[in-house]
Structures are given as structure tokens and as C-alpha cells.
Amino acid sequence: MYRYFDPVASRRLIMTLALLAAISYAPVPAYAGVDAGKSAYEAGDYEKAQQEFTAPANSSDAEGQYWMGRLLDEG
């Protein structure tokens, strides 16, 4: 029996697998640093809070940027 090879379907399969691989290796936001930073901020340990907020803020995490801005705004 002759099987028909469809180059478009195989290209689609390869692109789908490549997309899934890229998504699975996407960076995950650093929530642990933000949570630890909020705890330090609320306890009054502003140096520790700044250390914890720096990495998430630099990696474009919106919550990390918010807390870093709040920390810097309030001094």
C-alpha cells in the first residue's frame, strides 16, 4: 500500500513541537522573591526587602516592579 507523504503536515508537526518546547522552557516569574520581599517590607527590614525585590523587578515581573517602586518612593 502506498502512503502519501504530506510535507505541509510534517512541517506543521515540527513547528508545533518546536512551539511546545519553547513554551515549556519559558522563564517563570520569581514569586518567591516577591513574597519574601513583602514579608521583609512589612517587618520593616527594608534592606532585605530591596534585595528580594531586585531580581523580580529586573526580570520585568510587574508585582516585583510595583513593590520596588513603592519601596523607593517611600524611602
C-alpha positions as a printed NumPy array, in Angstrom:
array([[ 0.   ,  0.   ,  0.   ],
       [ 1.341,  3.411, -0.961],
       [ 1.344,  6.129,  1.704],
       [ 1.2  ,  9.742,  0.703],
       [ 3.807, 11.971,  2.327],
       [ 2.396, 15.411,  3.074],
       [ 5.247, 17.911,  3.563],
       [ 2.877, 20.597,  4.841],
       [ 1.532, 18.348,  7.596],
       [ 5.025, 17.292,  8.656],
       [ 6.161, 20.922,  8.699],
       [ 3.14 , 21.782, 10.847],
       [ 4.002, 18.973, 13.26 ],
       [ 7.608, 20.15 , 13.554],
       [ 6.529, 23.746, 14.166],
       [ 4.008, 22.648, 16.803],
       [ 6.627, 20.591, 18.627],
       [ 9.113, 23.473, 18.468],
       [ 6.495, 25.855, 19.887],
       [ 5.675, 23.472, 22.728],
       [ 9.372, 23.105, 23.54 ],
       [ 9.847, 26.885, 23.577],
       [ 6.857, 27.393, 25.86 ],
       [ 7.999, 24.728, 28.295],
       [11.363, 26.476, 28.718],
       [ 9.883, 29.964, 29.175],
       [11.033, 31.793, 32.31 ],
       [ 8.727, 31.651, 35.302],
       [ 8.152, 34.818, 37.365],
       [10.002, 34.911, 40.664],
       [ 7.092, 34.864, 43.098],
       [ 9.202, 33.575, 45.989],
       [11.318, 36.74 , 45.951],
       [ 8.257, 38.982, 45.902],
       [ 6.604, 37.144, 48.788],
       [ 9.784, 37.22 , 50.863],
       [10.245, 40.884, 49.995],
       [ 6.699, 41.747, 51.083],
       [ 7.267, 39.966, 54.404],
       [10.527, 41.836, 54.946],
       [ 8.895, 45.132, 53.942],
       [ 6.029, 44.655, 56.379],
       [ 8.513, 43.74 , 59.137],
       [10.47 , 46.947, 58.488],
       [13.573, 45.207, 57.1  ],
       [13.894, 47.448, 54.045],
       [17.388, 46.31 , 53.035],
       [16.229, 42.687, 52.866],
       [13.094, 43.778, 51.003],
       [15.187, 45.614, 48.416],
       [17.377, 42.539, 47.917],
       [14.303, 40.368, 47.41 ],
       [12.531, 42.776, 45.035],
       [15.582, 43.454, 42.845],
       [15.629, 40.175, 40.879],
       [11.884, 40.059, 40.084],
       [11.846, 43.775, 39.206],
       [14.813, 43.368, 36.848],
       [13.15 , 40.382, 35.161],
       [10.075, 42.511, 34.295],
       [ 7.809, 40.966, 36.934],
       [ 5.035, 43.532, 37.392],
       [ 4.46 , 42.788, 41.073],
       [ 8.192, 42.956, 41.797],
       [ 8.402, 46.291, 39.99 ],
       [ 5.416, 47.623, 41.916],
       [ 6.901, 46.746, 45.3  ],
       [10.341, 48.032, 44.332],
       [ 8.774, 51.312, 43.248],
       [ 6.784, 51.532, 46.454],
       [ 9.898, 50.841, 48.494],
       [11.893, 53.508, 46.653],
       [ 9.035, 56.004, 46.742],
       [ 8.605, 55.76 , 50.492],
       [12.328, 55.799, 51.157]])
